[in-house]
Amino acid sequence: KHFAVHPECYAMGPDGKRRGVRNARSQICYTNPETYRLVLEALKGFVEADRKECPDDPPLVYDFTQQDNAEFLCLCPDCRREIARYDRGDGHAQGGDAGLQLAFVNRLARDIRATYPDVIIRTFAYNSTECAPKPGTISVEPNVRIWWCDLYSRSDHTVPLETSGHFNAARAQTLKDWLALTDNVEIWDYMLYDATYPEVSVRAIARDIGLLASGHVRAVFVEAEYTDQPFYELNTYLQ
């Protein structure tokens, strides 16, 4: 919508070019002042329109987050400097991108709270933003909700997250890092077993839900999209 007039508002890729296309390699530039102005203006417009349409029961949660499958947010010089503040030492996907996005979202939350104190801004901790920023570098505004994704390509959903000696344990620690920052956390989880992988996952479901409850997770959303999943009803019932 804005690329022709404001290309500087769009993310710079590893090749030093900015793009404004509908795919995962076209994000926004999080440090450009015009980007923020456009986003805040759009958000306020959405809230105002919803309050007029549904004055008695307006939406309270608004999502602001990166596009799906994003490998990076923005790699322009200004964003790189911000990323370095939050990076845990292993690159932009190890807390740097999360901090870059969270700083932007925190600012949105503060500005929108001045007019709409009941509105929550929800943002993904997913792909390059799934790791929490370096401890002590940033806080989470009270009207910001972190939506942490237990990504199926990085987790074995037939094994509890807190399984010692298993790679799932690193996933559990990533979630705990976010819970140490805020108690306003939601989960995006998966049950994507197909007919070649007939698992009931009773043990994993029970222990994981216990972990989420003990960590004061606010809500759990489970994506299950395969029509031939065995034990689909049982897994869903257990969740």
Salt bridges, closest charged atoms under 4 A:
GLU8 OE2 - HIS6 ND1 2.97
ASP15 OD2 - ARG19 NH2 2.65
GLU34 OE2 - HIS6 NE2 3.65
GLU34 OE2 - ARG37 NH2 2.55
GLU41 OE2 - ARG37 NH1 3.30
ASP63 OD1 - ARG122 NE 2.70
GLU71 OE1 - ARG25 NH1 3.16
ASP78 OD1 - ARG81 NH2 2.07
GLU82 OE2 - ARG85 NH1 3.22
ASP97 OD2 - HIS92 ND1 2.79
ASP118 OD1 - ARG51 NH2 3.10
GLU130 OE2 - ARG154 NH1 2.77
GLU130 OE2 - ARG171 NH1 2.84
GLU141 OE2 - ARG110 NH1 3.09
GLU141 OE1 - ARG113 NH1 3.03
ASP150 OD2 - HIS157 NE2 3.37
ASP150 OD1 - ARG171 NE 3.64
GLU162 OE2 - LYS176 NZ 2.54
ASP177 OD2 - ARG88 NH2 3.66
ASP183 OD1 - ARG218 NH2 3.96
GLU186 OE1 - ARG122 NH1 3.16
GLU186 OE1 - ARG145 NH1 3.45
ASP189 OD1 - HIS157 NE2 2.99
